[in-house]
Structure formats: structure tokens, C-alpha cells
Amino acid sequence: MAYVATVKALEHLHYKALDLDAVVFVSQTPDYGLGTGNSLILSSMLSVNDRLVNFDIGGGCAALPFGFVLCACLMQQPNINKILI
């Protein structure tokens, strides 16, 4: 579901997956065990996992606000311009 939504969002914005600098995947609970994050799997499906910063945040109701804070912090870096959350 995240892959399909990402492809649609990228198409709508006229972006390519290679335009992304980071993926912050926010969820209520992780889909996989420790060590395999949804962000890494999504980046792999987009064929850009070797160049992106990937984060997974599974913190229940607090995950989304925490994800926004993380994105704001990442955007302070000069090489981070586009983040998928």
C-alpha cells in the first residue's frame, strides 16, 4: 500500500524516486522484526535504497508527530531537500 501511494504522490508532484533524499516511514506497529524496516523495503522497491537516509518510526499515536519533528531536523542538513514521510 505504501509503494502504490508513494508512486502516485511522486507522479502528482512530477518527482522521480531519485529526487528523494530520505524516507521516514511512520506506522503504529512495524510489519517486520527488528533489523528489517519498512523504509528500507520501500526504498528498495523504488530502486533507490543505496542513496537514501531511511528511518522507521513505530510509536503508536506519537509516531506521526515524532516523524514530523525528525523531518524538520533532517531538513536542516544542506544535502536533504526532499523527504517522503
Backbone torsions as a table, in degrees:
resi	resn	phi	psi	omega
1	MET	NA	-40.9	-179.9
2	ALA	-65.5	-36.8	179.9
3	TYR	-63.6	-47.6	-179.3
4	VAL	-61.9	-44.3	178.8
5	ALA	-63.1	-39.5	179.4
6	THR	-65.0	-45.4	179.6
7	VAL	-60.9	-43.3	178.9
8	LYS	-64.2	-42.7	179.6
9	ALA	-64.1	-43.5	179.1
10	LEU	-62.5	-42.8	178.1
11	GLU	-62.8	-43.4	-179.2
12	HIS	-61.3	-37.7	-178.5
13	LEU	-87.9	-3.1	-176.8
14	HIS	61.1	38.3	176.3
15	TYR	-105.9	158.9	169.5
16	LYS	-106.6	158.1	178.1
17	ALA	-58.9	-32.3	179.5
18	LEU	-67.4	-14.6	176.7
19	ASP	-74.6	-19.2	-177.5
20	LEU	-74.7	145.7	176.4
21	ASP	-108.8	-21.9	-178.3
22	ALA	-155.5	153.8	172.7
23	VAL	-125.3	123.6	174.4
24	VAL	-115.0	108.1	-176.8
25	PHE	-97.3	116.9	-177.1
26	VAL	-109.7	128.4	179.3
27	SER	-148.4	163.3	176.7
28	GLN	-68.7	-46.3	178.6
29	THR	-141.3	148.0	-179.9
30	PRO	-69.9	148.9	177.6
31	ASP	-81.4	-23.4	-175.3
32	TYR	-126.2	168.9	178.5
33	GLY	-71.8	-178.9	179.6
34	LEU	-60.0	141.0	176.9
35	GLY	99.6	-23.0	177.9
36	THR	-121.6	104.1	-177.4
37	GLY	-96.0	154.8	177.0
38	ASN	-61.3	-36.4	-178.9
39	SER	-63.6	-39.0	179.4
40	LEU	-67.5	-41.0	178.4
41	ILE	-65.9	-43.5	178.1
42	LEU	-62.9	-44.0	178.5
43	SER	-61.7	-38.5	177.6
44	SER	-65.0	-41.6	178.3
45	MET	-64.1	-30.6	178.1
46	LEU	-84.9	-2.6	-179.7
47	SER	62.2	35.4	179.5
48	VAL	-132.4	16.1	-172.4
49	ASN	-68.1	-14.1	-177.7
50	ASP	-85.9	-4.5	-176.9
51	ARG	-129.7	1.6	-177.4
52	LEU	-102.4	152.5	167.0
53	VAL	-84.6	127.4	-176.9
54	ASN	-119.6	133.2	175.7
55	PHE	-134.1	142.0	171.5
56	ASP	-119.2	129.6	178.3
57	ILE	-125.6	112.6	176.9
58	GLY	-119.0	87.1	-174.6
59	GLY	-128.1	32.7	-179.6
60	GLY	62.7	-137.8	-176.8
61	CYS	-66.8	-25.7	-178.6
62	ALA	-82.6	-5.5	-174.6
63	ALA	-63.4	-44.8	-176.2
64	LEU	-66.1	-49.9	177.2
65	PRO	-60.6	-38.7	177.4
66	PHE	-63.8	-38.0	176.4
67	GLY	-62.3	-40.3	177.2
68	PHE	-63.7	-41.2	178.6
69	VAL	-64.2	-43.0	177.7
70	LEU	-60.5	-43.6	178.2
71	CYS	-62.3	-41.5	178.5
72	ALA	-61.7	-39.7	178.0
73	CYS	-68.0	-41.9	179.1
74	LEU	-62.9	-35.9	-178.3
75	MET	-67.4	-11.7	176.6
76	GLN	-76.3	-14.3	179.3
77	GLN	-82.0	137.3	-175.4
78	PRO	-65.1	-23.9	-177.9
79	ASN	-96.7	4.4	178.2
80	ILE	-110.9	113.6	-178.6
81	ASN	-121.8	-33.0	-177.6
82	LYS	-129.1	123.9	-178.4
83	ILE	-124.6	133.4	173.0
84	LEU	-95.0	123.1	175.8
85	ILE	-121.8	NA	NA
